[in-house]
Amino acid sequence: MGVLPLLLGLLYPAIVYLALQVSQPRGVALCLLLLLAARLGLSARGRLLDTLRVVRLPLLAVGAALLAAAAWNDPLSLRATPALVSFALLAAFARSLAGPESVIEGYARVQLGALTAEDSRYCRRVTLLWCGFFVANGIVASWLAVAGSLESWALYTGVIAYGLMGALFASEFVYRQWRFRRYRGAPTDAVFRRIFPPRSP
């Protein structure tokens, strides 16, 4: 998606927190909608279609929340966005478990090529683990959006949630290196090869 959209997504809670100090929710929502529309409009057609395939549900959730905030001048819609994104990601990951290939399995095939049956089972379990994270994160973010202060909402959705996500990703990554010990030229291979030497055939 590019650096700018990713940065805007990560900074969304901080942007909303600061913007609501000086502007009405409608103005904040309209500005964010313009940024979103401009970014999609400037995307090459092929890249745009690839992007929409990956983030279609979260993007729809963000667009709906911003439109609601603009229509009703309601800050709750702006604060609900992180929770909606979490639930949209849950839907995307959970839906993939019902199909032939889970989300994590799709990413693994891009990196590793062909996967063994054990690899596929592991990827499905990791996809299920992320579903659990998105459920918990969505519940906490929803509660803070409705009942928490703007400060606590911004702290959780803009700092703590990303920290938890990073910790989960890093923990799974280290566990995966220990479990499979297959090194195929990734930048981290030299480090993990020393920590977790390849098993003898």
Buried (B, 14 or more C-beta within 10 A) or exposed (E): BEEEBEEBBEEBBBBBBEBBEEEEBBBBBBBBBEBBEEBBEEBEEEEBEEBEEEBEBBBEBBBBBBBBBBEEBBBEBBBBBBBBBBBBBBBBBBEBBEEEBBBBBBEBBEEEEEBEEEBBEBBBEBBBBBBEBBBBBBEBBBBBBEEBEBEEBBBBBBEEBEEBBEEBEEEBEBEBBEEBBEBEEEEEEEEBEEEBEEEEE
